[in-house]
Amino acid sequence: MIGLNETTRRGIDLEILGEEHRIDREIERSETHMPYSEKGEHEAEVPRDRTEGETSKLQFRGRVDNNGCLILPEEVRTKLGFTPGAPIDLIPDLGHFKILPNIHSLARIYIEPTTRCNLNCRMCIRNTWSESLGDMDPEVFEKLVGQLSRFEHLDSVMFGGFGEPTLHKDILHMIGRVTSLGLKAEIVTNGTLLDEAMLTHLMECRLDTLWVSFDGAAETSFQDIREGASFNTIVNSLKLLKKMNHDSRHPIEIGIAFVVMRRNIDDLRHLNRFAHSVGAKRVSVSNVLPYSEEMEKEILFAWVQNLENFVYWPGRMNIDLPRIDFTNTTKEALFKLLNECANISIAGNRISRGAGRCRFIDDRCTFIKWDGTVSPCMGLLHSYKTYLNSCERTIRCHSMGEISPQDLWDIWNSTEYTDFRERVRSFEFSPCHVCGGCSLMEKNEEDCYESGFPACGGCLWAHGIIQCP
């Protein structure tokens, strides 16, 4: 129950943060979307499923009891990780109240099966590594899986990390073990090993979501970046899965993970059409994480990194746009507005985000490295070098414990890990991502706000520049 004061009781409009709750409506494909240019010239027809973009948001209704306490439905409490005595954060926002999830309730685990990979991609951070490569030991995995039942709000497991998961000899067994516990299973892959046999086995294991990395929507741009991969082979595999999904009682949702940079920015124009052609329902676009001076020249976030674009600042002026055409007539004015103003929304839907928000903390995630090391986020899973404002930056990995000698329950609920989550949620780090540079910026050891290791102010994940499925 949540106690409410008189002001709050007058009108309660609560938005749940951290996860969208939607129902996909299965509707027969019955129409064709035909985009037109501003001159009225008819472009190629693009078939569109009605299920795309026509999902219906679940509505949850609580009630206020005679003592002024808000009673939430059980499903909402579960989704938010609420347990008796758990702290609840409410944020007022333009007449709404946002309920933040309980960050101390684990909801999602990332498991890195291996750090080996069969490709040598141009934008991969593994190019800066001096770490040894390895596969997760079956004993480590089985010990981990045996502990998952203790986490009552755990919902999903993602198999991914800084390697190619399908190279692990036991990956199908791993997925099957997770789904046998009633958890959702996802995997992110380069797609090179997705032949018909592998796709069939993934369906038998009841995989929920298959994320495939595509850094080009055409063969030329794709193979310029993904050395060793065949664009047409992977596309044909996904089209096969699309057909298999039609006849399956457990279809696998397809997602596209796209890393955008200068050399492939033009492919964004074709991304929607390409995703539809391979049956993808979701697309996650990230900026490139620059690991060298050469890769820093490829970045597309120099302005948003330094000028607070798309960052919401409470107390500043809000500009709420209506639904409006994006055409040659409007593009110059909208471009200028988006570059000069921070708090912009469209029809009441904010397109900016809060500064210094760690998605991995807010979404209640933890990461298990291939050797059983537990880390709080993707950015601290490994040690590597990156470039920020032309400064070489050494990122040191951070461990909260190890699965083999310890129990994940004890690691997650330890004082060290609990305090870390609170510290990152408050995000009182120096803004290294906009700083001109000092010796402290060269590492994530400490910052000028006297934050100790790990100092997260320069983390590009936390500033919405880098994102992962």
N, C-alpha and C positions, 0 to 999 in steps of 0.2 A: 504494500500500500504506500501511496505517496501523499503526504500531508499537503493540503493546498490552502493558501491564504484567500481572503475574500476577493481580492482582485483577480486572482487566477481562476476562481470558481465561476466567474461570470461568463467566461467563454474559453473552453479548452480545445485547442487545435494542436495536436501533437504529431510531429513528424519523426518517424523512426530513422535513425542514422545507422550507417554501417552495412546495410544490406537492403536491396530492393526485394519486395515480396510481390511476385507477379505470377499470373496464370497464363500460360500460352493456350490460345484457343485454336484448335485444329479446324481450319476452314479450307474447303476445297479451293485450289488455285483457279480463279475464274476471271481474272482481269489482267490487262497488260498496261504497265505504266509507260507512257511515251513522253519523255522529256523534250522540251522545245528550247531552242536558243532564243535570245532576246529578239532576234530578227524574225522569229517565227519559223526558222528552218527546222525541219523534223530530223532529229538524230535517230540513231538505231534504236529499235524497240528493246526495252529491258523488261523481261517478265518479272513480276513481283508477287511473292506469296503474301496473302493478306495477314499471315501470322507475323510478318516483319513489321514492327512498330505498332501493331494493333493488339498489344497485350493489355490486359485489364488489371489495374492495381487493386490488390486486396484491401478491403476496408476493415479495420479493427475498431471495435467500440468498447471502451471501458465504462465505468460508472463511478460516481462519487457517493460514498456512503454517508450516513448521518453525522459522522465525525469529521467530514471534510476530507477524507482520504480517497485517493483515486485507486480503484480496483482495475487492474489490467488483466486481459484474457491470458490464459495459461500459455497459448502459443506465442504471444508477444513476449511474455516473461522469459520463455525458453529461448527465443530468437535473440533477445538482448542479453542473455546470460545472467539474469537476475536470480539471486539466491537470497534467503533470509538474511537481513543485515547488510546486504551489499550496498555500497554507496551509489547514488544515482545523480547524474549531472543533467540539469535542465538548462537549455540555452534559449533565451528570448530572441526572436528573430522576426521582425515585421509582422507582429500579431500572432505568430506561431510560437510554439515551444518545441524545440528539438530535444529528444531524449537520446543521450549518448549511451551506447552499450557499456556493460560492465567489463572493463578491459582486463580484469583479473579472472575472467572465465574463458578458457581456451575454446575456440570455435573452429580453427583451421590449422592444419599441419602441412608444411612443405617438407617432403622427403627427397633428398638428393641421392639417387641410386648409384651414380657414378660421376666422376669428373672427366672420364674419357670421352672423346668425340671423334667422329669419322670425317669431320669437315674442318676447314681452316677459314672461317668467315672473316671478312675484312674488319667488321666492327666488334669482334668478340674480345672481351676484357681478358680472356685467357692468354692473349698475346703478351701480357705483362707478367705472367706468373713465373714463380720459381718453385711452386709447390709440387710435391709428388702427386701423381695421379693414382686413383684407386676406385674400387667398387665396394659398396656396402656389404659387409659380411652377413650371411644368412642368420647367424646367431644374434647379431645386433638388431636386425629387422624383426625377428620373432620376439625378442624381448620387448622391443618398442610396441609392437602390435598387442602383446599380452597386457600392456598397461593402459590401453586406450579406453577401456570400458569404465575407468574411474572418472573420466571427463564427461559429465552428463550433458554438456552443451556442445560437445564436439560434433561438427556437421560434415566436414569434408577433409580429404587428403589430396594434396597436389603433388604429383611426382615430377620433379624438375630441379633446376639448380644451374650449375655451370658445367654441365656435361650433357650428353645425349642419353636419356633414360632407357631407350630401347636397346642400347648396347649391353645392358645388364642381363645376364643369362636367366635371371629369375624374375624379370619384370612382370611377366604375366601372372606368376604366382603371387607377387606382391600386390598387384591390383585385385586379384581374386580374394586375397585375405582381407583386404580393406573393405570390399563390398560385402563380404560375408558377415561383417559386423553391422551392416545396415548403414554404413557411411557412404557418402558420395565420393567417387574417385575421379580425378582429372589427371591429365598428363600433358606436358608440353614437349614437343618433339620437332626435329628438323624434317621429319617425314620421309627420309630416305629409305627406311626399312618397312614402310607400310605397304607390303604386298598383300595379296588377297588372303593368304594364310594368316598373317598377323592381324588383319582387320577382323577376320572371323573369330580369332582367339580373343581379341579385345571385346567383341560382342558377348562371347561366352563368359568372359570375366565380369560382364556388366559394367564396363567403363561408362561413366556418365558424360564426360566432356573430353574431346581430343583437340588440343591447341596445337596448331602447326605454324612454325615460323616462316613467314614469307616476307622478304624485304624487297620485293619487286612484284608488280602485278603483270609483268611481261617477261619473256624469257631473257632478253638482253640485259635488262636491269637486274633481274634476279641473279643471274649467273656471274654478273660483274662483282656481286657482293658475296655470294655463297659459293665459294670455290669447292668443287668436288660434288656438287649436287646437280641433279637434272630437273629443271623446271617442269618439263612435260611429264616426266615420270611421276612426280609428286602430285601434279594436277590430276592426272588420270587415276591415281590411287584415291584421291578425295572424291572424284566423280563416281568411282566404283562404290565408295562408302555411302555416298548420297543415294545410290540405287539400292544398296543393301538396307539402308534405313527404312525405305518404304515398306519392306516386307518383314521388318523386325518388330518384335514386341518390346524390345528395349533398344530403341534407336540411340545412337551416340551423337550428341550435339557437337558440331564442328565450330571451332573458333580460329580466327586468324590473328597471329601476333606479328605486328609490323613495326620495324625500327626505321624511323624516318630520318633522313639526312639530306644534305644538298644534292647528292648524286642521284637520289631516287624520289625527290619531292614531287616531281611531275606525276608519279604513279598514284599519288593520293587521289587524283581526279578519277582514276579507274577502279579504285579500291572497292567501292560499293558493288559495282557490276561484277568485278572479279570474285568477290566473296560470295555473291549470289550464285555464280556459275559453278562453284564447287560445293554448294550447299551449306555454307557457313552462316550461322545465326548471330555470331558475335565477332567483333573486331576490336582488338586492343592495340592502340598505336602508342609507341614510346619514342622519345628522343634517343639519340645515340649517347652512350656513356664514353666520353673521349679519353682514351688511354695513351695518347701520344699527341705531339704537336700537329702531326698530319691529320689525325682524326678530329682535333679541336677545330680545324678549318671546315669540317663537315657539319658542325652543329647549327641548329636552327632555333636556339633559345637564348642568344646573347641579350636580346632586348627584354624578354620576360624575366630573365635571370636577374637583371640589374634595375629594371624600372617598375617593378611591382605590378606589371600587367596581369590580369586574370587572378589577382589576389584580393580577397575581400577584407576590408578594413572597417571594423565597427566604428560608428560615429561619423564616418565620412558620408558625403552626399551619395544617394542612390539614384541611378538612372534606370528606369524601367521602360524598355522598348516594347511595342506591340509586335505581333507576328508581322513580318515585313519581307518584301521580296529581296532576295539577294541577286542583283542583276548589275549590269554595267552602269545603270542609272544610280544605284545606291551604294555601290562598292566603295567609292572614294570616301563618302561621308561616314560609312560604317567603319571603314579601315581607320580613319582618323579618330573616331570615337573610341574604338577598342584599344587604340594605342595610347590615348591620353587619359582615360578614365579607368578606375579600378572597379567600383561597385556597380556593375551592369547586370541587368536581368532582362529576360525576354518573356513577356506575358507572365511575370511573377516568378519565373524560374531563373535563379541566379546562375550565371555562367562562370563566375569566379569561385574561388575556394579560400578557406582560411590559410594564412601563412603559417608555416611550420606545423604541418599536420602529418604525422607518421601513419600512413595507411596500415602498415603492418601491426602497429599497436592498436589503432582504432578498430581494426577488423579482427583483433584477438588471435593473431597468428604466432606460430613459432616455427623454427627451421631446424631440421636434423641433417647435418652434414653427412657425407658418405661414411666417415669414420666414427659416427655416433656422437659427435660434438653438437651441443644444442646452442643455437644462436638466435637472437631476437628478430633478425630481419635479413633480407637479401643483401643489403649493403655491407653487413658485417659478417657475412658467412665465410668470406675468404679475404686474404690480404692481396692487395693489388695497387697499381699506380693509376692515377687519373689526372687530368688537367682541368684546372679551374682558373679562369681569368689569366691564362698564359702561365700559370704557376703549376709546376709538377707537384702533385699531392700524393703522399703515401698513406694508404688506408690500411690500418691494422685490424685484423679480424677480432671478434670479441665472442668469448664463450661463456655460457652460463652454467655449463656442466657437461657431463658425458653420460650417454645412455648405458654403456657397459657396466661401470661400477656404481651408477646411481639410478634412481627411478625418476622418470619424467615428471610424475606427480610432485615429488619433492623438489625437483629443480624449478618447475613452474611456480610453485607456491613458496619458494625460498624468499627470504627478506631481500636478498640482492636483486632477484628478478622482479619482485613486486615493486621495490623502490625504483628500479630502472623504468618500468612502465609508467609510473607516476611522473617521473622526471621527464620522460620524453613527451608525455601528453601535455605537460605544462610548457614544454619547448622554450625554456629560458636560456637558449644558446645564442652566442654572437652570430650575426648574419654573415658568415664567411662567404656565402654564395654571391654577395654583392660587394665584398671588400676589395680594396685595391691591392691588398697583399701585405702580409707580415710574416715573420718567421713561424708564428703559430699556425698559419694557414697551410704550411707545408705538410702537416700531418693531422690526424684526427685525435691526437693525444690530449690536447687541452685547448681552451680558447681564451680570449681576452675578457670574458665574463667570469673567469675562474671556474669554468666547467671542466671537470676532469674527464679522463678517458671513459668511454668514447664520446668525443665532442661531435654532436650531430648537426651543427649549424651549417656546414657545407654539404650536407647530404642532399643530392639531387632528387632522390625518391621523396624525401620529406617536403620538397617544394613543388611537387607535382610535375617535375620535368622528366624524370624517368619513371616508368610504371611497368608492372608485370601483371600477367593474367592472374 
